[in-house]
């Protein structure tokens, strides 16, 4: 299973991060431990949303969409 997730910063609530992983619990721990350069300064994080995909290709496409301008607008409006 491949997960696409949206994290929300507890330090700066307007800050979100979109990513994907096969192990959601491990990845959240890594973000909160500061292992990711892109998310370290906004930790701690909580999971706002995650979606599971059986097709990794579809998961990657959805992650790419959420990182696009229209995808960010969609996520902001619905999540």
PDB file of N, CA, C and O in Angstrom:
ATOM      1  N   UNK A   1       0.856  -1.180   0.000  1.00  0.00           N
ATOM      2  CA  UNK A   1       0.000   0.000   0.000  1.00  0.00           C
ATOM      3  C   UNK A   1       0.895   1.233   0.000  1.00  0.00           C
ATOM      4  O   UNK A   1       1.891   1.295   0.721  1.00  0.00           O
ATOM      5  N   UNK A   2       0.533   2.188  -0.800  1.00  0.00           N
ATOM      6  CA  UNK A   2       1.248   3.468  -0.878  1.00  0.00           C
ATOM      7  C   UNK A   2       0.321   4.549  -0.349  1.00  0.00           C
ATOM      8  O   UNK A   2      -0.841   4.621  -0.746  1.00  0.00           O
ATOM      9  N   UNK A   3       0.826   5.386   0.541  1.00  0.00           N
ATOM     10  CA  UNK A   3       0.026   6.445   1.146  1.00  0.00           C
ATOM     11  C   UNK A   3       0.482   7.816   0.661  1.00  0.00           C
ATOM     12  O   UNK A   3       1.678   8.094   0.583  1.00  0.00           O
ATOM     13  N   UNK A   4      -0.479   8.659   0.339  1.00  0.00           N
ATOM     14  CA  UNK A   4      -0.232  10.071   0.072  1.00  0.00           C
ATOM     15  C   UNK A   4      -0.811  10.797   1.275  1.00  0.00           C
ATOM     16  O   UNK A   4      -1.944  10.540   1.682  1.00  0.00           O
ATOM     17  N   UNK A   5      -0.025  11.707   1.841  1.00  0.00           N
ATOM     18  CA  UNK A   5      -0.458  12.343   3.083  1.00  0.00           C
ATOM     19  C   UNK A   5      -0.267  13.847   3.038  1.00  0.00           C
ATOM     20  O   UNK A   5       0.554  14.376   2.287  1.00  0.00           O
ATOM     21  N   UNK A   6      -1.048  14.511   3.863  1.00  0.00           N
ATOM     22  CA  UNK A   6      -0.895  15.948   4.088  1.00  0.00           C
ATOM     23  C   UNK A   6      -0.643  16.133   5.577  1.00  0.00           C
ATOM     24  O   UNK A   6      -1.437  15.707   6.415  1.00  0.00           O
ATOM     25  N   UNK A   7       0.478  16.776   5.891  1.00  0.00           N
ATOM     26  CA  UNK A   7       0.811  17.092   7.274  1.00  0.00           C
ATOM     27  C   UNK A   7       0.510  18.553   7.535  1.00  0.00           C
ATOM     28  O   UNK A   7       0.613  19.395   6.642  1.00  0.00           O
ATOM     29  N   UNK A   8       0.138  18.841   8.766  1.00  0.00           N
ATOM     30  CA  UNK A   8      -0.099  20.212   9.193  1.00  0.00           C
ATOM     31  C   UNK A   8       0.848  20.515  10.346  1.00  0.00           C
ATOM     32  O   UNK A   8       0.972  19.729  11.286  1.00  0.00           O
ATOM     33  N   UNK A   9       1.507  21.652  10.262  1.00  0.00           N
ATOM     34  CA  UNK A   9       2.428  22.055  11.317  1.00  0.00           C
ATOM     35  C   UNK A   9       1.645  22.509  12.542  1.00  0.00           C
ATOM     36  O   UNK A   9       0.694  23.281  12.428  1.00  0.00           O
ATOM     37  N   UNK A  10       2.045  22.031  13.706  1.00  0.00           N
ATOM     38  CA  UNK A  10       1.432  22.492  14.953  1.00  0.00           C
ATOM     39  C   UNK A  10       2.070  23.805  15.411  1.00  0.00           C
ATOM     40  O   UNK A  10       1.468  24.565  16.171  1.00  0.00           O
ATOM     41  N   UNK A  11       3.282  24.061  14.947  1.00  0.00           N
ATOM     42  CA  UNK A  11       3.995  25.289  15.294  1.00  0.00           C
ATOM     43  C   UNK A  11       3.460  26.475  14.491  1.00  0.00           C
ATOM     44  O   UNK A  11       3.258  27.559  15.038  1.00  0.00           O
ATOM     45  N   UNK A  12       3.233  26.266  13.193  1.00  0.00           N
ATOM     46  CA  UNK A  12       2.720  27.296  12.285  1.00  0.00           C
ATOM     47  C   UNK A  12       1.550  26.668  11.523  1.00  0.00           C
ATOM     48  O   UNK A  12       1.750  26.092  10.453  1.00  0.00           O
ATOM     49  N   UNK A  13       0.334  26.774  12.061  1.00  0.00           N
ATOM     50  CA  UNK A  13      -0.821  26.043  11.517  1.00  0.00           C
ATOM     51  C   UNK A  13      -1.143  26.317  10.044  1.00  0.00           C
ATOM     52  O   UNK A  13      -1.849  25.522   9.425  1.00  0.00           O
ATOM     53  N   UNK A  14      -0.654  27.403   9.472  1.00  0.00           N
ATOM     54  CA  UNK A  14      -0.910  27.681   8.053  1.00  0.00           C
ATOM     55  C   UNK A  14       0.000  26.854   7.151  1.00  0.00           C
ATOM     56  O   UNK A  14      -0.186  26.833   5.935  1.00  0.00           O
ATOM     57  N   UNK A  15       0.978  26.175   7.736  1.00  0.00           N
ATOM     58  CA  UNK A  15       1.981  25.435   6.974  1.00  0.00           C
ATOM     59  C   UNK A  15       1.568  23.976   6.814  1.00  0.00           C
ATOM     60  O   UNK A  15       1.256  23.292   7.789  1.00  0.00           O
ATOM     61  N   UNK A  16       1.572  23.515   5.563  1.00  0.00           N
ATOM     62  CA  UNK A  16       1.235  22.134   5.231  1.00  0.00           C
ATOM     63  C   UNK A  16       2.380  21.497   4.461  1.00  0.00           C
ATOM     64  O   UNK A  16       3.215  22.195   3.886  1.00  0.00           O
ATOM     65  N   UNK A  17       2.416  20.175   4.452  1.00  0.00           N
ATOM     66  CA  UNK A  17       3.404  19.433   3.672  1.00  0.00           C
ATOM     67  C   UNK A  17       2.712  18.232   3.047  1.00  0.00           C
ATOM     68  O   UNK A  17       1.927  17.549   3.704  1.00  0.00           O
ATOM     69  N   UNK A  18       3.003  17.978   1.784  1.00  0.00           N
ATOM     70  CA  UNK A  18       2.434  16.837   1.060  1.00  0.00           C
ATOM     71  C   UNK A  18       3.556  15.860   0.762  1.00  0.00           C
ATOM     72  O   UNK A  18       4.631  16.261   0.317  1.00  0.00           O
ATOM     73  N   UNK A  19       3.311  14.582   1.006  1.00  0.00           N
ATOM     74  CA  UNK A  19       4.315  13.557   0.735  1.00  0.00           C
ATOM     75  C   UNK A  19       3.674  12.218   0.477  1.00  0.00           C
ATOM     76  O   UNK A  19       2.449  12.097   0.466  1.00  0.00           O
ATOM     77  N   UNK A  20       4.509  11.203   0.268  1.00  0.00           N
ATOM     78  CA  UNK A  20       4.017   9.838   0.061  1.00  0.00           C
ATOM     79  C   UNK A  20       5.003   8.868   0.685  1.00  0.00           C
ATOM     80  O   UNK A  20       6.190   9.168   0.819  1.00  0.00           O
ATOM     81  N   UNK A  21       4.501   7.708   1.063  1.00  0.00           N
ATOM     82  CA  UNK A  21       5.327   6.706   1.737  1.00  0.00           C
ATOM     83  C   UNK A  21       4.607   5.363   1.749  1.00  0.00           C
ATOM     84  O   UNK A  21       3.401   5.280   1.517  1.00  0.00           O
ATOM     85  N   UNK A  22       5.372   4.324   2.024  1.00  0.00           N
ATOM     86  CA  UNK A  22       4.787   2.997   2.239  1.00  0.00           C
ATOM     87  C   UNK A  22       4.519   2.763   3.724  1.00  0.00           C
ATOM     88  O   UNK A  22       3.723   1.892   4.076  1.00  0.00           O
ATOM     89  N   UNK A  23       5.168   3.523   4.589  1.00  0.00           N
ATOM     90  CA  UNK A  23       5.041   3.346   6.044  1.00  0.00           C
ATOM     91  C   UNK A  23       4.732   4.702   6.683  1.00  0.00           C
ATOM     92  O   UNK A  23       5.639   5.470   7.001  1.00  0.00           O
ATOM     93  N   UNK A  24       3.466   4.978   6.863  1.00  0.00           N
ATOM     94  CA  UNK A  24       3.009   6.289   7.323  1.00  0.00           C
ATOM     95  C   UNK A  24       3.482   6.621   8.740  1.00  0.00           C
ATOM     96  O   UNK A  24       3.926   7.741   8.990  1.00  0.00           O
ATOM     97  N   UNK A  25       3.394   5.675   9.661  1.00  0.00           N
ATOM     98  CA  UNK A  25       3.814   5.928  11.048  1.00  0.00           C
ATOM     99  C   UNK A  25       5.301   6.254  11.128  1.00  0.00           C
ATOM    100  O   UNK A  25       5.707   7.188  11.820  1.00  0.00           O
ATOM    101  N   UNK A  26       6.106   5.476  10.413  1.00  0.00           N
ATOM    102  CA  UNK A  26       7.547   5.725  10.408  1.00  0.00           C
ATOM    103  C   UNK A  26       7.862   7.093   9.812  1.00  0.00           C
ATOM    104  O   UNK A  26       8.704   7.823  10.334  1.00  0.00           O
ATOM    105  N   UNK A  27       7.187   7.436   8.724  1.00  0.00           N
ATOM    106  CA  UNK A  27       7.471   8.699   8.043  1.00  0.00           C
ATOM    107  C   UNK A  27       7.101   9.900   8.919  1.00  0.00           C
ATOM    108  O   UNK A  27       7.832  10.890   8.948  1.00  0.00           O
ATOM    109  N   UNK A  28       5.972   9.819   9.632  1.00  0.00           N
ATOM    110  CA  UNK A  28       5.593  10.908  10.538  1.00  0.00           C
ATOM    111  C   UNK A  28       6.637  11.070  11.639  1.00  0.00           C
ATOM    112  O   UNK A  28       6.997  12.193  11.991  1.00  0.00           O
ATOM    113  N   UNK A  29       7.124   9.957  12.184  1.00  0.00           N
ATOM    114  CA  UNK A  29       8.169  10.025  13.210  1.00  0.00           C
ATOM    115  C   UNK A  29       9.427  10.689  12.660  1.00  0.00           C
ATOM    116  O   UNK A  29      10.071  11.472  13.358  1.00  0.00           O
ATOM    117  N   UNK A  30       9.781  10.379  11.407  1.00  0.00           N
ATOM    118  CA  UNK A  30      10.952  10.996  10.788  1.00  0.00           C
ATOM    119  C   UNK A  30      10.769  12.505  10.621  1.00  0.00           C
ATOM    120  O   UNK A  30      11.685  13.278  10.902  1.00  0.00           O
ATOM    121  N   UNK A  31       9.600  12.920  10.168  1.00  0.00           N
ATOM    122  CA  UNK A  31       9.333  14.359  10.037  1.00  0.00           C
ATOM    123  C   UNK A  31       9.440  15.058  11.391  1.00  0.00           C
ATOM    124  O   UNK A  31      10.043  16.126  11.492  1.00  0.00           O
ATOM    125  N   UNK A  32       8.864  14.465  12.419  1.00  0.00           N
ATOM    126  CA  UNK A  32       8.876  15.086  13.745  1.00  0.00           C
ATOM    127  C   UNK A  32      10.238  15.005  14.433  1.00  0.00           C
ATOM    128  O   UNK A  32      10.512  15.771  15.357  1.00  0.00           O
ATOM    129  N   UNK A  33      11.085  14.089  13.992  1.00  0.00           N
ATOM    130  CA  UNK A  33      12.439  13.977  14.550  1.00  0.00           C
ATOM    131  C   UNK A  33      13.414  14.915  13.836  1.00  0.00           C
ATOM    132  O   UNK A  33      14.559  15.063  14.263  1.00  0.00           O
ATOM    133  N   UNK A  34      12.965  15.544  12.756  1.00  0.00           N
ATOM    134  CA  UNK A  34      13.811  16.496  12.054  1.00  0.00           C
ATOM    135  C   UNK A  34      14.667  15.907  10.954  1.00  0.00           C
ATOM    136  O   UNK A  34      15.618  16.552  10.512  1.00  0.00           O
ATOM    137  N   UNK A  35      14.359  14.694  10.493  1.00  0.00           N
ATOM    138  CA  UNK A  35      15.164  14.051   9.451  1.00  0.00           C
ATOM    139  C   UNK A  35      14.969  14.669   8.079  1.00  0.00           C
ATOM    140  O   UNK A  35      15.827  14.520   7.209  1.00  0.00           O
ATOM    141  N   UNK A  36      13.868  15.355   7.871  1.00  0.00           N
ATOM    142  CA  UNK A  36      13.592  15.962   6.567  1.00  0.00           C
ATOM    143  C   UNK A  36      13.976  17.444   6.593  1.00  0.00           C
ATOM    144  O   UNK A  36      13.484  18.213   7.418  1.00  0.00           O
ATOM    145  N   UNK A  37      14.848  17.818   5.691  1.00  0.00           N
ATOM    146  CA  UNK A  37      15.287  19.209   5.582  1.00  0.00           C
ATOM    147  C   UNK A  37      14.106  20.147   5.318  1.00  0.00           C
ATOM    148  O   UNK A  37      14.071  21.267   5.829  1.00  0.00           O
ATOM    149  N   UNK A  38      13.134  19.682   4.513  1.00  0.00           N
ATOM    150  CA  UNK A  38      12.005  20.518   4.114  1.00  0.00           C
ATOM    151  C   UNK A  38      10.996  20.757   5.242  1.00  0.00           C
ATOM    152  O   UNK A  38      10.264  21.747   5.212  1.00  0.00           O
ATOM    153  N   UNK A  39      10.951  19.875   6.220  1.00  0.00           N
ATOM    154  CA  UNK A  39       9.935  19.999   7.264  1.00  0.00           C
ATOM    155  C   UNK A  39      10.507  20.280   8.651  1.00  0.00           C
ATOM    156  O   UNK A  39       9.747  20.529   9.587  1.00  0.00           O
ATOM    157  N   UNK A  40      11.806  20.246   8.799  1.00  0.00           N
ATOM    158  CA  UNK A  40      12.430  20.369  10.119  1.00  0.00           C
ATOM    159  C   UNK A  40      12.038  21.643  10.848  1.00  0.00           C
ATOM    160  O   UNK A  40      11.718  21.588  12.035  1.00  0.00           O
ATOM    161  N   UNK A  41      12.052  22.777  10.182  1.00  0.00           N
ATOM    162  CA  UNK A  41      11.825  24.045  10.889  1.00  0.00           C
ATOM    163  C   UNK A  41      10.368  24.268  11.301  1.00  0.00           C
ATOM    164  O   UNK A  41      10.083  25.173  12.087  1.00  0.00           O
ATOM    165  N   UNK A  42       9.440  23.453  10.780  1.00  0.00           N
ATOM    166  CA  UNK A  42       8.014  23.636  11.098  1.00  0.00           C
ATOM    167  C   UNK A  42       7.459  22.549  12.016  1.00  0.00           C
ATOM    168  O   UNK A  42       6.252  22.499  12.254  1.00  0.00           O
ATOM    169  N   UNK A  43       8.324  21.682  12.530  1.00  0.00           N
ATOM    170  CA  UNK A  43       7.847  20.602  13.401  1.00  0.00           C
ATOM    171  C   UNK A  43       7.364  21.156  14.725  1.00  0.00           C
ATOM    172  O   UNK A  43       7.802  22.245  15.094  1.00  0.00           O
ATOM    173  N   UNK A  44       6.526  20.511  15.443  1.00  0.00           N
ATOM    174  CA  UNK A  44       5.977  19.181  15.192  1.00  0.00           C
ATOM    175  C   UNK A  44       4.830  19.202  14.172  1.00  0.00           C
ATOM    176  O   UNK A  44       4.184  20.223  13.938  1.00  0.00           O
ATOM    177  N   UNK A  45       4.614  18.030  13.584  1.00  0.00           N
ATOM    178  CA  UNK A  45       3.591  17.836  12.557  1.00  0.00           C
ATOM    179  C   UNK A  45       2.539  16.861  13.044  1.00  0.00           C
ATOM    180  O   UNK A  45       2.785  16.027  13.916  1.00  0.00           O
ATOM    181  N   UNK A  46       1.356  16.988  12.456  1.00  0.00           N
ATOM    182  CA  UNK A  46       0.320  15.974  12.665  1.00  0.00           C
ATOM    183  C   UNK A  46      -0.251  15.637  11.289  1.00  0.00           C
ATOM    184  O   UNK A  46      -0.193  16.445  10.362  1.00  0.00           O
ATOM    185  N   UNK A  47      -0.793  14.452  11.175  1.00  0.00           N
ATOM    186  CA  UNK A  47      -1.394  14.035   9.913  1.00  0.00           C
ATOM    187  C   UNK A  47      -2.766  14.682   9.799  1.00  0.00           C
ATOM    188  O   UNK A  47      -3.629  14.490  10.655  1.00  0.00           O
ATOM    189  N   UNK A  48      -2.955  15.439   8.748  1.00  0.00           N
ATOM    190  CA  UNK A  48      -4.234  16.085   8.468  1.00  0.00           C
ATOM    191  C   UNK A  48      -5.111  15.153   7.620  1.00  0.00           C
ATOM    192  O   UNK A  48      -6.324  15.072   7.818  1.00  0.00           O
ATOM    193  N   UNK A  49      -4.471  14.452   6.672  1.00  0.00           N
ATOM    194  CA  UNK A  49      -5.194  13.570   5.752  1.00  0.00           C
ATOM    195  C   UNK A  49      -4.230  12.549   5.184  1.00  0.00           C
ATOM    196  O   UNK A  49      -3.060  12.855   4.954  1.00  0.00           O
ATOM    197  N   UNK A  50      -4.716  11.336   4.958  1.00  0.00           N
ATOM    198  CA  UNK A  50      -3.931  10.372   4.186  1.00  0.00           C
ATOM    199  C   UNK A  50      -4.879   9.519   3.368  1.00  0.00           C
ATOM    200  O   UNK A  50      -6.006   9.237   3.775  1.00  0.00           O
ATOM    201  N   UNK A  51      -4.392   9.116   2.206  1.00  0.00           N
ATOM    202  CA  UNK A  51      -5.135   8.253   1.302  1.00  0.00           C
ATOM    203  C   UNK A  51      -4.254   7.074   0.942  1.00  0.00           C
ATOM    204  O   UNK A  51      -3.066   7.245   0.667  1.00  0.00           O
ATOM    205  N   UNK A  52      -4.827   5.871   0.941  1.00  0.00           N
ATOM    206  CA  UNK A  52      -4.083   4.670   0.579  1.00  0.00           C
ATOM    207  C   UNK A  52      -4.370   4.268  -0.859  1.00  0.00           C
ATOM    208  O   UNK A  52      -5.519   4.274  -1.301  1.00  0.00           O
ATOM    209  N   UNK A  53      -3.319   3.921  -1.578  1.00  0.00           N
ATOM    210  CA  UNK A  53      -3.423   3.496  -2.969  1.00  0.00           C
ATOM    211  C   UNK A  53      -2.793   2.115  -3.118  1.00  0.00           C
ATOM    212  O   UNK A  53      -1.724   1.850  -2.567  1.00  0.00           O
ATOM    213  N   UNK A  54      -3.453   1.245  -3.858  1.00  0.00           N
ATOM    214  CA  UNK A  54      -2.851  -0.043  -4.172  1.00  0.00           C
ATOM    215  C   UNK A  54      -1.933   0.066  -5.384  1.00  0.00           C
ATOM    216  O   UNK A  54      -1.064  -0.784  -5.581  1.00  0.00           O
ATOM    217  N   UNK A  55      -2.115   1.088  -6.186  1.00  0.00           N
ATOM    218  CA  UNK A  55      -1.298   1.330  -7.377  1.00  0.00           C
ATOM    219  C   UNK A  55      -0.340   2.488  -7.086  1.00  0.00           C
ATOM    220  O   UNK A  55      -0.764   3.637  -6.965  1.00  0.00           O
ATOM    221  N   UNK A  56       0.959   2.176  -6.976  1.00  0.00           N
ATOM    222  CA  UNK A  56       1.945   3.198  -6.622  1.00  0.00           C
ATOM    223  C   UNK A  56       2.003   4.314  -7.662  1.00  0.00           C
ATOM    224  O   UNK A  56       2.222   5.473  -7.310  1.00  0.00           O
ATOM    225  N   UNK A  57       1.813   3.986  -8.912  1.00  0.00           N
ATOM    226  CA  UNK A  57       1.839   4.998  -9.975  1.00  0.00           C
ATOM    227  C   UNK A  57       0.727   6.028  -9.767  1.00  0.00           C
ATOM    228  O   UNK A  57       0.952   7.227  -9.935  1.00  0.00           O
ATOM    229  N   UNK A  58      -0.460   5.567  -9.406  1.00  0.00           N
ATOM    230  CA  UNK A  58      -1.577   6.487  -9.143  1.00  0.00           C
ATOM    231  C   UNK A  58      -1.296   7.346  -7.915  1.00  0.00           C
ATOM    232  O   UNK A  58      -1.646   8.526  -7.889  1.00  0.00           O
ATOM    233  N   UNK A  59      -0.670   6.762  -6.904  1.00  0.00           N
ATOM    234  CA  UNK A  59      -0.314   7.519  -5.693  1.00  0.00           C
ATOM    235  C   UNK A  59       0.651   8.642  -6.041  1.00  0.00           C
ATOM    236  O   UNK A  59       0.476   9.774  -5.591  1.00  0.00           O
ATOM    237  N   UNK A  60       1.662   8.338  -6.834  1.00  0.00           N
ATOM    238  CA  UNK A  60       2.649   9.353  -7.211  1.00  0.00           C
ATOM    239  C   UNK A  60       2.005  10.468  -8.036  1.00  0.00           C
ATOM    240  O   UNK A  60       2.334  11.642  -7.869  1.00  0.00           O
ATOM    241  N   UNK A  61       1.090  10.093  -8.919  1.00  0.00           N
ATOM    242  CA  UNK A  61       0.398  11.103  -9.730  1.00  0.00           C
ATOM    243  C   UNK A  61      -0.456  12.003  -8.840  1.00  0.00           C
ATOM    244  O   UNK A  61      -0.503  13.216  -9.045  1.00  0.00           O
ATOM    245  N   UNK A  62      -1.131  11.411  -7.848  1.00  0.00           N
ATOM    246  CA  UNK A  62      -1.970  12.209  -6.948  1.00  0.00           C
ATOM    247  C   UNK A  62      -1.103  13.128  -6.084  1.00  0.00           C
ATOM    248  O   UNK A  62      -1.475  14.277  -5.845  1.00  0.00           O
ATOM    249  N   UNK A  63       0.032  12.642  -5.620  1.00  0.00           N
ATOM    250  CA  UNK A  63       0.954  13.486  -4.850  1.00  0.00           C
ATOM    251  C   UNK A  63       1.423  14.665  -5.699  1.00  0.00           C
ATOM    252  O   UNK A  63       1.447  15.802  -5.227  1.00  0.00           O
ATOM    253  N   UNK A  64       1.791  14.398  -6.935  1.00  0.00           N
ATOM    254  CA  UNK A  64       2.221  15.464  -7.841  1.00  0.00           C
ATOM    255  C   UNK A  64       1.110  16.482  -8.041  1.00  0.00           C
ATOM    256  O   UNK A  64       1.360  17.687  -8.062  1.00  0.00           O
ATOM    257  N   UNK A  65      -0.124  15.994  -8.190  1.00  0.00           N
ATOM    258  CA  UNK A  65      -1.263  16.906  -8.339  1.00  0.00           C
ATOM    259  C   UNK A  65      -1.417  17.788  -7.098  1.00  0.00           C
ATOM    260  O   UNK A  65      -1.595  18.999  -7.224  1.00  0.00           O
ATOM    261  N   UNK A  66      -1.353  17.201  -5.909  1.00  0.00           N
ATOM    262  CA  UNK A  66      -1.516  17.985  -4.677  1.00  0.00           C
ATOM    263  C   UNK A  66      -0.419  19.029  -4.509  1.00  0.00           C
ATOM    264  O   UNK A  66      -0.627  20.039  -3.837  1.00  0.00           O
ATOM    265  N   UNK A  67       0.738  18.801  -5.108  1.00  0.00           N
ATOM    266  CA  UNK A  67       1.837  19.757  -5.021  1.00  0.00           C
ATOM    267  C   UNK A  67       1.750  20.839  -6.090  1.00  0.00           C
ATOM    268  O   UNK A  67       2.520  21.798  -6.067  1.00  0.00           O
ATOM    269  N   UNK A  68       0.822  20.691  -7.020  1.00  0.00           N
ATOM    270  CA  UNK A  68       0.636  21.703  -8.066  1.00  0.00           C
ATOM    271  C   UNK A  68      -0.225  22.844  -7.527  1.00  0.00           C
ATOM    272  O   UNK A  68      -0.816  22.724  -6.454  1.00  0.00           O
ATOM    273  N   UNK A  69      -0.294  23.927  -8.255  1.00  0.00           N
ATOM    274  CA  UNK A  69      -1.099  25.072  -7.839  1.00  0.00           C
ATOM    275  C   UNK A  69      -2.562  24.727  -7.660  1.00  0.00           C
ATOM    276  O   UNK A  69      -3.164  25.081  -6.647  1.00  0.00           O
ATOM    277  N   UNK A  70      -3.141  24.040  -8.632  1.00  0.00           N
ATOM    278  CA  UNK A  70      -4.561  23.686  -8.521  1.00  0.00           C
ATOM    279  C   UNK A  70      -4.778  22.631  -7.446  1.00  0.00           C
ATOM    280  O   UNK A  70      -5.817  22.628  -6.787  1.00  0.00           O
ATOM    281  N   UNK A  71      -3.816  21.741  -7.262  1.00  0.00           N
ATOM    282  CA  UNK A  71      -3.931  20.729  -6.214  1.00  0.00           C
ATOM    283  C   UNK A  71      -3.863  21.330  -4.815  1.00  0.00           C
ATOM    284  O   UNK A  71      -4.568  20.887  -3.909  1.00  0.00           O
ATOM    285  N   UNK A  72      -3.018  22.331  -4.644  1.00  0.00           N
ATOM    286  CA  UNK A  72      -2.938  23.016  -3.348  1.00  0.00           C
ATOM    287  C   UNK A  72      -4.235  23.777  -3.057  1.00  0.00           C
ATOM    288  O   UNK A  72      -4.715  23.794  -1.924  1.00  0.00           O
ATOM    289  N   UNK A  73      -4.792  24.402  -4.094  1.00  0.00           N
ATOM    290  CA  UNK A  73      -6.061  25.102  -3.917  1.00  0.00           C
ATOM    291  C   UNK A  73      -7.171  24.119  -3.563  1.00  0.00           C
ATOM    292  O   UNK A  73      -8.003  24.400  -2.701  1.00  0.00           O
ATOM    293  N   UNK A  74      -7.182  22.956  -4.236  1.00  0.00           N
ATOM    294  CA  UNK A  74      -8.169  21.919  -3.950  1.00  0.00           C
ATOM    295  C   UNK A  74      -8.034  21.439  -2.503  1.00  0.00           C
ATOM    296  O   UNK A  74      -9.029  21.348  -1.783  1.00  0.00           O
ATOM    297  N   UNK A  75      -6.825  21.137  -2.084  1.00  0.00           N
ATOM    298  CA  UNK A  75      -6.586  20.636  -0.722  1.00  0.00           C
ATOM    299  C   UNK A  75      -6.970  21.685   0.312  1.00  0.00           C
ATOM    300  O   UNK A  75      -7.575  21.358   1.333  1.00  0.00           O
ATOM    301  N   UNK A  76      -6.626  22.926   0.060  1.00  0.00           N
ATOM    302  CA  UNK A  76      -6.936  23.988   1.014  1.00  0.00           C
ATOM    303  C   UNK A  76      -8.454  24.143   1.186  1.00  0.00           C
ATOM    304  O   UNK A  76      -8.940  24.377   2.292  1.00  0.00           O
ATOM    305  N   UNK A  77      -9.183  24.010   0.091  1.00  0.00           N
ATOM    306  CA  UNK A  77     -10.629  24.179   0.133  1.00  0.00           C
ATOM    307  C   UNK A  77     -11.331  22.978   0.773  1.00  0.00           C
ATOM    308  O   UNK A  77     -12.342  23.146   1.455  1.00  0.00           O
ATOM    309  N   UNK A  78     -10.812  21.787   0.562  1.00  0.00           N
ATOM    310  CA  UNK A  78     -11.510  20.585   1.016  1.00  0.00           C
ATOM    311  C   UNK A  78     -10.938  19.938   2.275  1.00  0.00           C
ATOM    312  O   UNK A  78     -11.630  19.165   2.938  1.00  0.00           O
ATOM    313  N   UNK A  79      -9.692  20.241   2.612  1.00  0.00           N
ATOM    314  CA  UNK A  79      -9.086  19.596   3.767  1.00  0.00           C
ATOM    315  C   UNK A  79      -8.622  20.642   4.737  1.00  0.00           C
ATOM    316  O   UNK A  79      -8.077  20.309   5.790  1.00  0.00           O
TER     317      UNK A  79
END
